[in-house]
Amino acid sequence: VTGAGGSIGSELVRQLASLNPAEIVLIENCEFNAYQVDRLLARHFPQVPRKLHLCCIRDRVHLQAIFEEHRPDMVFNAAALKHVPLVEHNPAEGIKNNVLGTLKAAQAAARNGVADFVLISTDKAVRPTNIMGASKRMAEMVLQALAATSSGTKFAMVRFGNVLGSSGSVVPLFRKQIMAGGPITLTHPEITRYFMTIPEAAQVVLQAGVM
């Protein structure tokens, strides 16, 4: 699992661990998030073998070494820059991570005989109106291109929308704004948002991997 310490990644790791896999390989770029998800597994799933790697998915050489060491059967790519305003103001970093990082992870998977590679995408990739959504659409296109040329690895993508309580989610932001006495920032007064919980989001990803 790449981005294993993020809000989606860590829940994905928890659900995977409950299935008693032979091993879980955690790839995480943020030291604190890596520590947190490693402690979660140690506390709740001590019987599941795990290996934690501090690694950025942009690092092709390090990724290759990890894949050669573990030879994973499945890869869930949850590593992403997903905060819309931050990526809007840092477009090059968004492209490097979400597009090129996905490419390098997917190529490493194909080179090392991974059976299934699942990308966690976003509904913002549909007719994208911002850099984050465009970067995720490009990541999907990368996998579609690899799927057409790679005979061994199956590439899948999962899109979902707002995940309740995930990092960067609007609900924690609203809560903080209300506690501070307001105002609440709204994209549009007539906006409709559709939410799923973090466990539901992880289940969608796992189901896509199985399908």
Backbone as CSV, one residue per row, in Angstrom:
resi,resn,N_x,N_y,N_z,CA_x,CA_y,CA_z,C_x,C_y,C_z
1,VAL,0.853,-1.180,0.000,0.000,0.000,0.000,0.895,1.239,0.000
2,THR,0.786,2.058,-1.044,1.508,3.326,-1.054,0.616,4.388,-0.403
3,GLY,1.244,5.381,0.217,0.455,6.344,0.983,-0.241,5.658,2.142
4,ALA,0.446,4.664,2.722,-0.176,3.787,3.720,-0.562,4.498,5.007
5,GLY,0.026,5.659,5.269,-0.285,6.360,6.508,-1.354,7.424,6.370
6,GLY,-1.872,7.631,5.160,-2.922,8.623,4.959,-4.260,8.144,5.480
7,SER,-5.262,9.007,5.391,-6.573,8.663,5.948,-7.196,7.472,5.217
8,ILE,-7.088,7.419,3.899,-7.602,6.269,3.149,-6.631,5.092,3.257
9,GLY,-5.342,5.380,3.087,-4.338,4.321,3.118,-4.331,3.545,4.416
10,SER,-4.428,4.244,5.544,-4.358,3.563,6.838,-5.595,2.706,7.094
11,GLU,-6.762,3.164,6.632,-7.973,2.342,6.763,-7.892,1.133,5.841
12,LEU,-7.329,1.333,4.668,-7.118,0.230,3.735,-6.197,-0.818,4.360
13,VAL,-5.131,-0.356,4.988,-4.192,-1.249,5.674,-4.901,-2.021,6.778
14,ARG,-5.745,-1.338,7.549,-6.462,-1.983,8.652,-7.379,-3.093,8.123
15,GLN,-8.103,-2.785,7.041,-9.021,-3.793,6.498,-8.257,-4.958,5.863
16,LEU,-7.143,-4.663,5.215,-6.318,-5.727,4.644,-5.763,-6.633,5.747
17,ALA,-5.308,-6.015,6.830,-4.742,-6.795,7.936,-5.770,-7.728,8.544
18,SER,-7.033,-7.311,8.545,-8.092,-8.155,9.118,-8.319,-9.418,8.287
19,LEU,-7.790,-9.450,7.063,-7.929,-10.614,6.185,-6.745,-11.576,6.315
20,ASN,-5.834,-11.276,7.251,-4.657,-12.125,7.531,-3.811,-12.418,6.285
21,PRO,-3.294,-11.379,5.637,-2.422,-11.593,4.484,-1.072,-12.157,4.915
22,ALA,-0.323,-12.710,3.955,1.013,-13.243,4.252,1.943,-12.127,4.715
23,GLU,1.769,-10.927,4.154,2.594,-9.779,4.538,1.949,-8.508,4.003
24,ILE,2.090,-7.424,4.745,1.687,-6.104,4.265,2.936,-5.236,4.173
25,VAL,3.135,-4.642,3.009,4.258,-3.734,2.810,3.710,-2.312,2.795
26,LEU,4.194,-1.509,3.704,3.728,-0.133,3.853,4.744,0.811,3.219
27,ILE,4.293,1.637,2.301,5.142,2.669,1.699,4.536,4.018,2.044
28,GLU,5.312,4.845,2.713,4.810,6.139,3.189,5.938,7.162,3.155
29,ASN,5.608,8.372,2.734,6.600,9.442,2.608,6.686,10.312,3.856
30,CYS,5.599,10.368,4.634,5.539,11.212,5.832,5.937,10.386,7.061
31,GLU,6.971,10.828,7.747,7.496,10.070,8.883,6.439,9.842,9.955
32,PHE,5.701,10.875,10.319,4.714,10.744,11.386,3.594,9.794,10.980
33,ASN,3.086,9.929,9.740,2.041,9.022,9.268,2.525,7.580,9.233
34,ALA,3.791,7.401,8.840,4.378,6.055,8.808,4.406,5.458,10.208
35,TYR,4.822,6.251,11.165,4.877,5.794,12.565,3.477,5.405,13.048
36,GLN,2.486,6.243,12.736,1.121,6.008,13.203,0.544,4.702,12.649
37,VAL,0.701,4.477,11.350,0.106,3.266,10.767,0.863,2.017,11.212
38,ASP,2.160,2.146,11.424,2.935,1.004,11.921,2.483,0.633,13.335
39,ARG,2.229,1.633,14.177,1.752,1.384,15.540,0.351,0.786,15.520
40,LEU,-0.476,1.228,14.588,-1.832,0.682,14.473,-1.773,-0.821,14.223
41,LEU,-0.911,-1.229,13.291,-0.794,-2.657,12.984,-0.195,-3.427,14.156
42,ALA,0.807,-2.841,14.799,1.451,-3.520,15.925,0.461,-3.750,17.065
43,ARG,-0.436,-2.801,17.247,-1.382,-2.883,18.372,-2.548,-3.820,18.076
44,HIS,-3.121,-3.715,16.877,-4.350,-4.446,16.586,-4.144,-5.728,15.776
45,PHE,-3.026,-5.805,15.047,-2.790,-6.988,14.196,-1.339,-7.457,14.329
46,PRO,-0.918,-7.781,15.540,0.483,-8.160,15.738,0.872,-9.441,15.004
47,GLN,-0.112,-10.250,14.642,0.172,-11.531,13.985,0.470,-11.360,12.495
48,VAL,0.165,-10.193,11.932,0.352,-9.979,10.494,1.765,-9.451,10.228
49,PRO,2.572,-10.182,9.473,3.910,-9.684,9.133,3.806,-8.375,8.350
50,ARG,4.658,-7.419,8.688,4.600,-6.123,8.021,6.018,-5.585,7.822
51,LYS,6.171,-4.764,6.828,7.445,-4.080,6.599,7.137,-2.656,6.184
52,LEU,7.734,-1.709,6.877,7.495,-0.292,6.616,8.690,0.300,5.874
53,HIS,8.405,0.983,4.772,9.449,1.663,4.009,9.117,3.152,3.925
54,LEU,10.033,4.006,4.389,9.910,5.438,4.158,10.382,5.695,2.733
55,CYS,9.447,5.996,1.860,9.779,6.116,0.443,8.754,7.004,-0.245
56,CYS,9.220,7.816,-1.185,8.330,8.611,-2.029,8.136,7.864,-3.347
57,ILE,6.904,7.814,-3.836,6.652,7.072,-5.070,7.299,7.732,-6.287
58,ARG,7.859,8.918,-6.109,8.607,9.544,-7.209,9.988,8.908,-7.382
59,ASP,10.423,8.160,-6.374,11.778,7.598,-6.358,11.781,6.228,-7.030
60,ARG,12.089,6.199,-8.304,12.033,4.973,-9.101,12.975,3.888,-8.560
61,VAL,14.201,4.284,-8.187,15.205,3.321,-7.736,14.789,2.663,-6.423
62,HIS,14.321,3.484,-5.476,13.893,2.952,-4.179,12.668,2.045,-4.351
63,LEU,11.718,2.483,-5.173,10.535,1.658,-5.433,10.925,0.300,-5.994
64,GLN,11.832,0.301,-6.963,12.260,-0.950,-7.576,12.876,-1.887,-6.546
65,ALA,13.686,-1.330,-5.654,14.317,-2.142,-4.609,13.266,-2.763,-3.687
66,ILE,12.238,-1.985,-3.344,11.167,-2.490,-2.475,10.400,-3.616,-3.167
67,PHE,10.060,-3.414,-4.435,9.309,-4.424,-5.181,10.127,-5.698,-5.363
68,GLU,11.426,-5.548,-5.608,12.289,-6.726,-5.751,12.393,-7.497,-4.439
69,GLU,12.415,-6.764,-3.326,12.540,-7.420,-2.018,11.283,-8.205,-1.657
70,HIS,10.112,-7.646,-1.931,8.868,-8.233,-1.413,8.043,-8.988,-2.449
71,ARG,8.191,-8.651,-3.721,7.408,-9.295,-4.772,5.913,-9.341,-4.423
72,PRO,5.271,-8.214,-4.253,3.862,-8.215,-3.820,2.926,-8.771,-4.888
73,ASP,1.826,-9.337,-4.431,0.783,-9.823,-5.333,-0.127,-8.692,-5.794
74,MET,-0.424,-7.770,-4.853,-1.334,-6.662,-5.150,-0.720,-5.358,-4.672
75,VAL,-1.014,-4.293,-5.392,-0.571,-2.950,-5.002,-1.784,-2.023,-4.987
76,PHE,-1.938,-1.308,-3.891,-2.971,-0.271,-3.779,-2.261,1.076,-3.699
77,ASN,-2.435,1.892,-4.718,-1.718,3.161,-4.806,-2.575,4.292,-4.236
78,ALA,-2.376,4.560,-2.942,-3.131,5.617,-2.258,-2.300,6.878,-2.068
79,ALA,-1.043,6.867,-2.510,-0.173,8.034,-2.348,-0.615,9.127,-3.312
80,ALA,-0.944,10.300,-2.779,-1.421,11.381,-3.651,-1.350,12.716,-2.938
81,LEU,-1.206,13.756,-3.732,-1.485,15.112,-3.261,-2.912,15.402,-3.699
82,LYS,-3.811,15.570,-2.744,-5.239,15.605,-3.095,-5.954,16.874,-2.651
83,HIS,-5.251,17.770,-1.947,-5.905,18.990,-1.461,-6.007,19.979,-2.615
84,VAL,-7.229,20.253,-3.066,-7.447,21.008,-4.304,-6.747,22.370,-4.302
85,PRO,-6.948,23.236,-3.301,-6.278,24.550,-3.354,-4.750,24.458,-3.316
86,LEU,-4.206,23.520,-2.519,-2.750,23.385,-2.441,-2.156,22.940,-3.773
87,VAL,-2.808,21.972,-4.423,-2.315,21.520,-5.723,-2.497,22.614,-6.772
88,GLU,-3.565,23.389,-6.641,-3.802,24.499,-7.573,-2.655,25.502,-7.523
89,HIS,-2.117,25.714,-6.315,-1.016,26.669,-6.148,0.355,26.027,-6.317
90,ASN,0.391,24.701,-6.383,1.655,23.970,-6.577,1.466,22.911,-7.662
91,PRO,1.138,23.355,-8.881,0.773,22.395,-9.926,1.896,21.429,-10.294
92,ALA,3.131,21.901,-10.308,4.243,21.023,-10.693,4.380,19.872,-9.707
93,GLU,4.230,20.153,-8.403,4.326,19.098,-7.390,3.175,18.111,-7.531
94,GLY,1.984,18.624,-7.838,0.836,17.749,-8.037,1.054,16.791,-9.197
95,ILE,1.605,17.305,-10.297,1.871,16.459,-11.467,2.970,15.446,-11.157
96,LYS,4.048,15.915,-10.501,5.156,15.009,-10.166,4.674,13.840,-9.324
97,ASN,3.829,14.129,-8.350,3.383,13.070,-7.435,2.277,12.226,-8.050
98,ASN,1.201,12.886,-8.460,0.003,12.156,-8.867,0.143,11.468,-10.221
99,VAL,0.925,12.057,-11.116,1.076,11.472,-12.451,2.363,10.655,-12.550
100,LEU,3.499,11.333,-12.348,4.781,10.650,-12.514,4.995,9.600,-11.418
101,GLY,4.553,9.902,-10.188,4.666,8.925,-9.106,3.843,7.674,-9.394
102,THR,2.626,7.883,-9.893,1.782,6.745,-10.270,2.425,5.938,-11.384
103,LEU,2.994,6.639,-12.371,3.678,5.956,-13.472,4.813,5.080,-12.952
104,LYS,5.638,5.621,-12.062,6.784,4.869,-11.558,6.338,3.672,-10.720
105,ALA,5.305,3.863,-9.911,4.791,2.745,-9.106,4.199,1.661,-10.002
106,ALA,3.456,2.066,-11.018,2.823,1.097,-11.918,3.872,0.356,-12.747
107,GLN,4.896,1.068,-13.191,5.971,0.413,-13.956,6.721,-0.592,-13.085
108,ALA,6.960,-0.230,-11.832,7.625,-1.158,-10.912,6.766,-2.405,-10.708
109,ALA,5.447,-2.196,-10.608,4.529,-3.334,-10.452,4.602,-4.253,-11.670
110,ALA,4.576,-3.663,-12.871,4.605,-4.463,-14.094,5.927,-5.208,-14.234
111,ARG,7.032,-4.558,-13.852,8.353,-5.187,-13.982,8.518,-6.357,-13.030
112,ASN,7.805,-6.327,-11.906,8.033,-7.311,-10.850,6.889,-8.298,-10.676
113,GLY,6.071,-8.443,-11.693,5.076,-9.510,-11.705,3.900,-9.332,-10.769
114,VAL,3.550,-8.079,-10.436,2.373,-7.830,-9.596,1.116,-8.224,-10.368
115,ALA,0.211,-8.934,-9.718,-1.008,-9.392,-10.398,-2.010,-8.261,-10.591
116,ASP,-2.214,-7.458,-9.538,-3.244,-6.420,-9.579,-2.708,-5.114,-9.022
117,PHE,-2.977,-4.026,-9.723,-2.579,-2.679,-9.304,-3.829,-1.815,-9.308
118,VAL,-4.171,-1.257,-8.145,-5.395,-0.452,-8.020,-5.017,0.989,-7.665
119,LEU,-5.443,1.911,-8.505,-5.224,3.343,-8.262,-6.447,3.939,-7.580
120,ILE,-6.222,4.683,-6.516,-7.313,5.428,-5.891,-7.388,6.781,-6.570
121,SER,-8.450,6.976,-7.342,-8.638,8.216,-8.082,-9.734,9.045,-7.413
122,THR,-10.379,9.899,-8.158,-11.347,10.838,-7.591,-12.413,11.182,-8.620
123,ASP,-13.589,11.547,-8.143,-14.625,12.007,-9.073,-14.230,13.317,-9.749
124,LYS,-13.244,14.002,-9.189,-12.778,15.263,-9.789,-11.995,15.016,-11.079
125,ALA,-11.712,13.731,-11.366,-11.055,13.389,-12.634,-12.045,13.400,-13.798
126,VAL,-13.329,13.490,-13.509,-14.353,13.540,-14.555,-14.466,14.979,-15.058
127,ARG,-14.143,15.194,-16.325,-14.149,16.543,-16.904,-13.527,17.533,-15.910
128,PRO,-12.245,17.371,-15.590,-11.636,18.118,-14.488,-11.663,19.633,-14.687
129,THR,-11.917,20.312,-13.582,-11.933,21.779,-13.587,-10.831,22.349,-12.704
130,ASN,-9.974,21.480,-12.160,-8.856,21.955,-11.346,-7.644,21.060,-11.603
131,ILE,-6.486,21.518,-11.131,-5.229,20.810,-11.398,-5.228,19.432,-10.743
132,MET,-5.745,19.345,-9.513,-5.754,18.052,-8.828,-6.550,17.028,-9.630
133,GLY,-7.756,17.410,-10.071,-8.576,16.508,-10.861,-7.907,16.140,-12.175
134,ALA,-7.271,17.121,-12.817,-6.578,16.859,-14.081,-5.410,15.903,-13.871
135,SER,-4.693,16.079,-12.754,-3.557,15.195,-12.489,-4.016,13.759,-12.261
136,LYS,-5.161,13.597,-11.617,-5.692,12.257,-11.389,-6.213,11.640,-12.688
137,ARG,-6.801,12.459,-13.549,-7.234,11.940,-14.848,-6.021,11.487,-15.659
138,MET,-4.947,12.265,-15.588,-3.722,11.873,-16.286,-3.170,10.569,-15.724
139,ALA,-3.251,10.404,-14.397,-2.796,9.149,-13.776,-3.626,7.975,-14.283
140,GLU,-4.941,8.172,-14.426,-5.800,7.119,-14.979,-5.375,6.776,-16.408
141,MET,-5.066,7.795,-17.196,-4.655,7.577,-18.586,-3.323,6.828,-18.656
142,VAL,-2.441,7.107,-17.692,-1.176,6.370,-17.604,-1.462,4.881,-17.433
143,LEU,-2.373,4.557,-16.514,-2.692,3.149,-16.273,-3.402,2.520,-17.470
144,GLN,-4.269,3.280,-18.123,-4.954,2.757,-19.305,-3.939,2.429,-20.405
145,ALA,-2.918,3.279,-20.548,-1.877,3.035,-21.554,-1.051,1.807,-21.187
146,LEU,-0.704,1.683,-19.901,0.059,0.515,-19.466,-0.752,-0.771,-19.604
147,ALA,-2.049,-0.669,-19.338,-2.912,-1.851,-19.447,-2.947,-2.369,-20.882
148,ALA,-2.792,-1.466,-21.835,-2.832,-1.866,-23.240,-1.538,-2.534,-23.691
149,THR,-0.471,-2.337,-22.922,0.834,-2.882,-23.334,1.374,-3.942,-22.387
150,SER,0.811,-4.035,-21.178,1.299,-4.994,-20.193,0.373,-6.202,-20.148
151,SER,0.933,-7.373,-20.364,0.105,-8.575,-20.387,-0.040,-9.216,-19.005
152,GLY,0.848,-8.863,-18.076,0.856,-9.545,-16.793,0.014,-8.891,-15.719
153,THR,0.140,-7.590,-15.544,-0.506,-6.871,-14.438,-1.850,-6.304,-14.867
154,LYS,-2.861,-6.529,-14.027,-4.175,-5.918,-14.260,-4.210,-4.568,-13.544
155,PHE,-4.553,-3.527,-14.288,-4.623,-2.179,-13.719,-6.083,-1.768,-13.571
156,ALA,-6.418,-1.257,-12.386,-7.783,-0.810,-12.113,-7.741,0.554,-11.447
157,MET,-8.828,1.289,-11.606,-8.942,2.607,-10.995,-10.277,2.715,-10.271
158,VAL,-10.265,3.360,-9.137,-11.494,3.571,-8.367,-11.685,5.066,-8.152
159,ARG,-12.845,5.547,-8.540,-13.172,6.959,-8.294,-14.222,7.040,-7.191
160,PHE,-14.001,7.919,-6.240,-15.091,8.267,-5.330,-14.966,9.729,-4.930
161,GLY,-16.001,10.229,-4.284,-16.073,11.659,-3.989,-15.604,12.003,-2.598
162,ASN,-16.396,12.782,-1.904,-16.006,13.277,-0.588,-16.041,12.158,0.448
163,VAL,-14.927,12.000,1.132,-14.827,10.976,2.165,-14.891,11.664,3.528
164,LEU,-15.901,11.293,4.290,-16.194,11.965,5.558,-15.041,11.805,6.545
165,GLY,-14.449,12.918,6.955,-13.414,12.883,7.976,-12.022,12.618,7.465
166,SER,-11.844,12.460,6.142,-10.494,12.251,5.615,-9.715,13.564,5.672
167,SER,-8.389,13.468,5.557,-7.572,14.678,5.625,-7.953,15.613,4.482
168,GLY,-8.182,16.869,4.817,-8.608,17.831,3.812,-10.112,17.839,3.577
169,SER,-10.861,16.985,4.290,-12.310,16.917,4.125,-12.962,18.207,4.627
170,VAL,-14.106,18.520,4.012,-14.763,19.788,4.334,-15.402,19.775,5.724
171,VAL,-15.802,18.605,6.225,-16.508,18.571,7.520,-15.611,19.010,8.684
172,PRO,-14.379,18.478,8.817,-13.500,19.006,9.871,-13.241,20.500,9.719
173,LEU,-13.163,20.971,8.467,-12.973,22.408,8.231,-14.170,23.195,8.746
174,PHE,-15.388,22.739,8.416,-16.594,23.413,8.898,-16.626,23.432,10.424
175,ARG,-16.253,22.292,11.041,-16.278,22.200,12.500,-15.359,23.258,13.122
176,LYS,-14.162,23.377,12.579,-13.215,24.378,13.097,-13.733,25.795,12.885
177,GLN,-14.341,26.033,11.726,-14.870,27.370,11.449,-16.016,27.723,12.387
178,ILE,-16.879,26.742,12.689,-17.994,26.977,13.613,-17.472,27.229,15.025
179,MET,-16.466,26.432,15.450,-15.887,26.613,16.782,-15.237,27.988,16.932
180,ALA,-14.727,28.513,15.820,-14.091,29.831,15.852,-15.100,30.960,15.687
181,GLY,-16.377,30.619,15.596,-17.404,31.637,15.469,-17.737,32.016,14.039
182,GLY,-17.206,31.263,13.077,-17.527,31.508,11.676,-16.607,32.535,11.043
183,PRO,-16.813,32.842,9.777,-17.857,32.305,8.898,-17.480,30.935,8.332
184,ILE,-18.504,30.253,7.784,-18.278,28.997,7.074,-18.055,29.318,5.593
185,THR,-17.023,28.770,5.024,-16.727,29.013,3.608,-17.461,27.992,2.745
186,LEU,-18.290,28.477,1.845,-19.054,27.618,0.944,-18.601,27.866,-0.489
187,THR,-18.420,26.790,-1.238,-18.069,26.938,-2.655,-19.199,27.634,-3.406
188,HIS,-20.434,27.232,-3.083,-21.617,27.809,-3.731,-22.804,27.540,-2.807
189,PRO,-23.708,28.508,-2.643,-24.829,28.300,-1.705,-25.758,27.160,-2.103
190,GLU,-25.783,26.756,-3.372,-26.659,25.680,-3.829,-25.909,24.354,-4.009
191,ILE,-24.697,24.260,-3.498,-23.892,23.053,-3.735,-24.493,21.836,-3.026
192,THR,-24.371,20.688,-3.654,-24.760,19.415,-3.046,-23.527,18.543,-2.956
193,ARG,-23.255,18.015,-1.780,-22.111,17.129,-1.602,-22.588,15.735,-1.226
194,TYR,-21.914,14.731,-1.780,-22.231,13.335,-1.479,-21.041,12.736,-0.732
195,PHE,-21.314,12.120,0.395,-20.247,11.621,1.252,-20.298,10.109,1.400
196,MET,-19.130,9.515,1.609,-19.040,8.157,2.120,-18.051,8.195,3.281
197,THR,-18.129,7.193,4.145,-17.207,7.143,5.270,-15.862,6.572,4.810
198,ILE,-14.839,6.738,5.649,-13.519,6.201,5.321,-13.567,4.670,5.178
199,PRO,-14.211,3.926,6.097,-14.303,2.474,5.903,-15.016,2.090,4.608
200,GLU,-16.071,2.824,4.246,-16.772,2.537,2.984,-15.849,2.753,1.794
201,ALA,-15.057,3.821,1.839,-14.128,4.115,0.745,-13.109,2.986,0.597
202,ALA,-12.574,2.508,1.723,-11.593,1.418,1.673,-12.223,0.143,1.126
203,GLN,-13.482,-0.118,1.489,-14.171,-1.313,0.988,-14.344,-1.256,-0.534
204,VAL,-14.632,-0.065,-1.049,-14.771,0.113,-2.503,-13.456,-0.248,-3.197
205,VAL,-12.350,0.205,-2.618,-11.032,-0.066,-3.196,-10.739,-1.564,-3.190
206,LEU,-11.016,-2.229,-2.061,-10.770,-3.672,-1.956,-11.630,-4.447,-2.948
207,GLN,-12.885,-4.041,-3.088,-13.781,-4.712,-4.026,-13.265,-4.572,-5.458
208,ALA,-12.750,-3.390,-5.795,-12.191,-3.188,-7.134,-10.988,-4.094,-7.365
209,GLY,-10.169,-4.272,-6.327,-9.014,-5.157,-6.441,-9.425,-6.588,-6.699
210,VAL,-10.480,-7.032,-6.055,-10.981,-8.396,-6.239,-11.607,-8.568,-7.621
211,MET,-12.376,-7.568,-8.037,-13.062,-7.647,-9.341,-12.064,-7.625,-10.481
